[in-house]
Amino acid sequence: MTLLHLALLLITLAGFVALCLAMPRHSKHLLRRTLSPQAARLTKMAGWGLLVVALALAIAQWRFSIGSVIWLGWLSLAGLALVFALPRWPWQPVKPQRPTRKKAQGTNRIPLVSAPTPAGPLTIAGATLVIALPLTVFAWQLANTGQKPLMREDALNGTIGPWNFVIAEKEQQPPEILALDVPLKQFVIRFCDRCQSEIRQAWLKVREPRSNTAAGNAFFGRGEEKTTQIPIPAAATLEDRLWLTVEGNDGRFHHQPLSIKRLSPSLATFIKERP
């Protein structure tokens, strides 16, 4: 995951550099010469292409809702890095000297326009703080945000009936024991986009259901991801497996066994070590 974040930063930075080279002013700054119109067009296309590639990678990994935010964050960091790098480039454009004005004879004098006062160190430090503080907060939140369960490597992809799904334990921890000493474990599931309108309900439980009316605890949720919390029977074994039941809009039920050890190693360890 760290390599992916680094790749996003480098790709967006390369895209910004390519866009800078497409501008005559910045190409003189970076290359000491301007590019030809054809080369500038190609460089501009390459720059936008790299930014699009970074966005596609972020969406492929985190989907659009999260991927676009992460892309914008790295976009800001890359732009800030380029802003601070340009003034420290090995060579700088030579500023043309202003011609000295001769004093006019008599009382008529040409008013001299005073040069703008350069920004002081405190002003530069304040501007840097204003820009860098939100980006620092973004990087801190990104580092402390846990990966979504269905995007982890331990998420299980499968097929039940005509539908594809991905399921994972919500937290990689042993079951939570609440009232009445009943261990509870949460799972998250997402069906394919076209499946949403074809599925009426989905359930999950330990052990094969004896009937469709005892299929376990139902998955609930407003978005694409549905969550359920199931109890773990005291006499449960790894051979019982987790059973996913899905009812289609046509009234047909489909059942799919899932390996406890594969889907939830923490639950498997809990079952084996429980007295």
N, C-alpha and C positions, 0 to 999 in steps of 0.2 A: 504493500500500500504506500509506503514511503517513496518507493521508486516511481509510482504513478504520480504522486504529488510533485516530485522533482521534475518528471517529464512534462507535466502541465506547465510548470514555471518556465522551463527552458523553451518549450514550443511557443508559448505566448511571448516570451522575450525575443525569440528569433523573428516572430511575426512583426513585432513592433520595430525591430531593427530594419527589416525589409521595407516596411512602410516609410521609415525615415529615409532610407536610401532612394526611395522613389520621389522624394521631394528635393528640388534643386538646392535649396538652402542647406538642408541637412546632409545631402550627399557631398557637398563641398566641405562640410564640417568633418565628415567621417572619412572621405576618400581623397580629399583635396581636388576633386574634379566633379563635374556633373555627368550624370549618365545620359545616354542618348534617349530620345523619346521612346523608342521601342524597348530598350532595356529598362527604362523607368516603368513602363506599363507592365512588363513581365515581373518586375520586382514587386510592384503594387499587388498584382494578382497573387504572387507567392505569399506576400504578407497576410492578405485576407484569408488565403487558403490555410495557412498555418493556424490562424485564430479559429477557423471553423473546425480544423482537425482537433484542436484542444477541446473545443466545446463538445464535439462528437465523442471524444474519449471520456469526458466527464459524465455525459448523459448515459453512455453505455455502462459505466461503472455504478453510478448513483441514481440513474433515472433523471428525468427533466427537473423535477421539483428541487432536488438537492444538487444535482450536477451543475445546473445553471448558476446557482449561488456560489458553488466552489470555483467555477470557471471565472466568474466576475471577481472573486477575491484574488485569485492568482493573476488575473488581468491587471488589477490595481497594483499589486506588488511588482509585476514586471514593468508597468509604466513608471512607477516610482523609482525603480532601480535605473531605468534608462534616463530619467530626468536628472538624477544625481551623477550618472556616468558621463553624460555629454560634456558638462563643464570641465571634467577632468580627463578628457581625451588627450592623447599625446600631443596633438597639434590643434591649435585653435585658429579660427578665421581671424585674419588681420583686419582690425578696424581702420577705416580710412581716416586720416587726420583732417581736422577741420582747417580750412584756410584762415590765416590770420587776417583780421580786418584792420585796415588803416584808418586812423583817426581822420575825420573830415575837418577841413579848414573852417575857421570861424566858430560860431556858437552851435551850429548844427552838428550833432553827434549821433552816430548810429547806436541805438541801445543794444547792449550786449546781452544775449540770453545766457543766463547761468546754466551750467551743466547740471543734470539731475544728481542729487546726492546719492551715492551708493548705499545700499542697505547695510546696516550695521550687523555685527555678530548676533546681537539679541534678536533682531528682526528675523534673521535667517533661522536662528534656533527656534523661534516661536512658530514660523511657518512650517519648519520640519516637524515639529511636535504635532501641529494640527493635522498634517497629512499622515504622519506615521502612527499616531495613536489609534485611529479606527482600524488601520491595517493590523496593528499589533493585537488588538482585541479580537479581530477576525481570526488571526493565526492561532491565538490561544484557544478560542472556542472550537476551532477546527481540530486542534490537537486533543482536546478533552471531550469531543463528541464521539460516542461509541458508534461503531458501524451497525447499520440496520441489520436485523437478524437474517432477512431473506437475501441479503447481499454478502453474507459471510461464506467462507469456503465450505463450512459444514452443512449449509442448506442442502436439502435433498430435492432433486427434480424427479418427477415421475408422471405417470399417466394413469388415469382412472376413467374407465369407460371411453368416451370420445374426447376427453378433456385433459389438457396438460396442467400441471400444478407445480409449485415449489413450496416446501414447508420447512420450518426450522423451529427449534426451541427459542422462546423469546429471550431468555437469559441463560447463559452457560453456567448455571449453578444448580445444586441439588434442589429437589422439591421443597417448597415452603410449607411448614407445618403450622396450621392455624388452629381454629377451634376444633374440639373433639379429637385432637391428635390425628387429623386426616392430612396426609401429604398432598399438596396440590402443585401441579406443574402446568405452565403456560406454553402454548404453541401458537405460531403465526403461519397463515397460509395465504397464497395468492394464486388464483387461477388465470389462465390466459385471457387476453382481452375479449375475444369472441365468446369465451365461456361464461362471462358474467351474466349475460342475458339468457343463457340456456340452463343455468343451475338454480334450483329452488332453495336448497339448503345443504350444508355439509356438517358432519359430526366426527368426533374423534373419541376413542376410548381404549383402555387396556383390555385385551382379550377380544376374541371374535364375538360380535353381537349375536344373541340368540334369535333376535327378530328385528325387523326394521323399526319397530316402536321403541327399541332399547339400543339405539345406535350410539349412545354416548352423549357427550356435551356438544352443543351446537357452536359453530363459529359465528361471531358477530362482528360488525364493523361497518362504517359508512363508506369508506374508501375501497380501494382495490384489495388492501390487506385486511384479513379477518383474524380475530384472536379468540381462543378458547382456553379455559382452565379446567383440567381434568383431575379427578382424584386418582390416587395410586392405591389399589387394593393391598391389604396387608399380606396376602398370599401370592402376590404377583411375582412371576418369574420372567426371565428374559425370553423364554420360549413362547410366552403369551403374545408378545408383539403388540404394537399399536395398530389399531384398525381404523382406517379412514372410510367413512360412508358418505356418499354423495347422492342426492336425489335430483333428477332432472325435471324440467318443466313438464315432461311427458309422464311423470309419475313413476318412472323406473329407478330402481336403486342399484348402486354400484358399490362394491366393497374392495378395498385394497389393503393388504397387510404391510406394515412398515417395521423394519428392524429397530428395536429400541436402542441397541448398541450403536447403530449407524446414525440414527436421527438425534439421539440425546445421550452422549457418553456419560454426562453427569447423572442422568436418571438410571442408566445401567449400573454405574458404580453404587448409587444409593440402594438399588434393589439387591445387589450382591452382598453389600456390607450390612444390610439391615438384619437384626437378629430375628 
